[in-house]
Structure formats: structure tokens, C-alpha cells
Amino acid sequence: MFDAELGERLLRTCDYRFPTLLCPHKKKLADVTLAKWQVANDAWTLWTVIDCNLLPAGEVWCDKSCLSLVESPRN
């Protein structure tokens, strides 16, 4: 059975964004899924692209240069 408390703790330690950004290489708008994870009380990882509609299914490589367009007061 799923532990609801564990699920809540996991959701508090990750942050997701779903922006539409201009891909600098393909010169097209891309719907991306960005994520970062909490690694300590006040420390978070950098944003990373975990999905992009411009990449073929199953492909996960890109240079992530669109990340320079993401701004957050919590970065």
C-alpha cells in the first residue's frame, strides 16, 4: 500500500516547471519539463531538463542551453 506521508515528503523535496521556451539550436518553441531536487535543508540541485517535445521519443540528450532562459527567485 502507498504511504501517503512518504509521498508528501517526496513532493516537498522536488520542484517541477513546465515552461514553453525557445530552443536556441532548433529555433522552435519547445514544451519542456524541468526539475530540481532538494539535497539539504537549504540546498537544491540546479534545474535540469527531464523532457522536451522537440526530442524524439526516448532520447534524453541535449545541451540544455534553454536553461539559461529559466529564472527563479529560489535558484
C-alpha positions, 0 to 999 in steps of 0.5 A: 500500500502507498504511504501517503506521508512518504509521498508528501515528503517526496513532493516537498523535496522536488520542484517541477516547471513546465515552461514553453521556451525557445530552443536556441539550436532548433529555433522552435518553441519547445514544451519542456519539463524541468526539475530540481531536487532538494539535497539539504535543508537549504540546498537544491540541485540546479534545474535540469531538463527531464523532457522536451517535445522537440526530442524524439521519443526516448532520447534524453540528450541535449545541451540544455542551453534553454536553461539559461532562459529559466529564472527563479527567485529560489535558484 
